[in-house]
Amino acid sequence: MPTNRRRFILQTTAGALTGLASSAALATETHLAEDEPIAVALGYKIDATQVDTATYPKRAGAQGAQQFCRNCSLYRDRGNDVGTCSAIPGKLVAGPGWCNAWVPKL
């Protein structure tokens, strides 16, 4: 009986610590600024309507005008019009934003 109790306490403690570590990682995510190197490299704009379509023709035209972070397959919504992007780890991106890594959802 004591062995099962010890195992339970250890597993419960380990699970709680894992949950705290995950919460801490989420709390440290910051919004991606347009002047950060990764944002500049990908042509990221917080407001997709501000993308220079001469530089990024992918965003031009009627089809391009429908491209936003929020409808990209790399985007995972976090609520309040922000989310994460697998092309830009550790940062939050704007749902109404855009970058050249945009990929349509299937």
C-alpha positions, 0 to 999 in steps of 0.5 A: 500500500505505501508503494502505491501511495508514493507512486501516486504522489510522485506522478501527481507532483510530476503532472502538476509541474509539467502543467506549470511549465506549459503555463509558464511557456504560454505566458512568455509568448509575446506579439511579433513586431514587424521590425523583428528579423523573422518578421522582416524576412517573411514580410509580416504585417500586423494589418494585411492591407498594408502589405506591399503587393509589388514586393509580395505579389502573392498577396495581390489581386482578389485571391491575395486579398483573402489571405490573412494569418487567421485563414492560414494553415500554419496559424493556430487561434488563441482568441482575441484575434491573435494566434501562433504560427508554426513558421514563427515559433514562440511569438503571437501573430495577428489574425488580420495579419499576413506573411509570405509563408501563408498557406491555404487551409485544406 
